[in-house]
């Protein structure tokens, strides 16, 4: 019994379907698809030839006979032309034409019954054997004309029967030849396409591994060439973005490292009670300044990250720009007093649709930079005229760095570095991104004496 159960289990296991993964590459798929289409075309041709070729032949013969009949009717009163045309039609169209008066028609007596069944100007087509013994099929046309003539036109269908056989044999040779030629051409073509696809696939793998190939190109003249161009652009953009990200993280880490180190050292000193009482106030003040510096830096980083997000949606409201500038000047008036700077303003009223928080950050950064980097005991100027704001301050010395460099994160001018002015270098990059989000035009002009930042708060049409 145990042996029987064991044999049964083995039999059941052998009957389980064997799942073999069938994976075809692009070359094989394209090859099989094309050969399948050619094969389907040939099979369709065979089917149509088998079922419809004879019907189409009969249809065309009927049309041909009808044209011959119409010509005979036109020439019925012109004996010579009619006789010549009948000989011409019989020789060239393979038909037999009989045209006789009904009362004198002694030939074709077997067709008299057909003629008698017809009315004047009535016609009919018949398909069958003429005598019933030859086995040859004919298509025959009968008509009783109004002038007393009876017209008979017949054509043998033996030709089509023979041609169908010849066509079938010819189609077989054509099918094998078409499959052979198609196989060669498709093999060459699909291998070329497959080679291009594999090239793009390998390039995409390199990009996925952060290798960034510098020259991805094809000369196929089709969508694959466009895809190669897109991959090449993507590789360059990703390479540039990753390098910028690395630099951004490195700079952010460096900017955060200094205040964190100061806070740690000062905290340890205060915790161990190693600081004289008269210096504790200075320690607390420094720790507060570094904490505020870190808060400003992290807020700027978070804001820059948020507005650079693809899914960020900006909410706008009506804002009075003049009030925004005045509030910003009041916020940074301590810098104004410390550096003895005179702020000259000429502000007109201007209401715009913008995001209040973002525009406030942009104005605050511009006002703060203007006050921080202007020389001590100097004048700065803010002009709001119509839809244009101009921030203008003098500078200690000319800046050699390109204006566009100052908009990059953590980039600072020589004035800031030489004078040891505090800052992270994120201000102008934030201003740039905020203005671009609002679609406001801006311009930075730096010459030997002045730093001028202009904003046109009018969206382009």
Secondary structure, DSSP 8 states (H G I E B T S, - for coil): -HHHHHHHHHHHHHHS---------HHHHHHHHHHHHHHHHHHHHHHHHHHHHHHHHHHHHHHHHHHHHHHHHHTTT-HHHHHHHHHHHHHHH-EEEEEEETTT--S-GGGHHHHHHS-TT-EEEEEEESSSSS--EEEEEEEE-TTSEEEEEEEESHHHHHHHHHHHHHHHHHHHHHHHHHHHHHHHHHHHHHHHHHHHHHHHHHHHTT---S------SSHHHHHHHHHHHHHHHHHHHHHHHHHHHHHHHHHHHHHHHHHHHHHHHHHTT-S-HHHHHHHHHHHHHHHHHHHHHHHHHHHHHHHTSTT-----EEEEHHHHHHHHHHHTHHHHHHTT-EEEEEE---EEEE-HHHHHHHHHHHHHHHHHHS-TT-EEEEEEETTEEEEEEE-SS---S-GGGGGSTT---HHHHHTT----S-HHHHHHHHHHHTT-EEEEEE-SSEEEEEEE-----
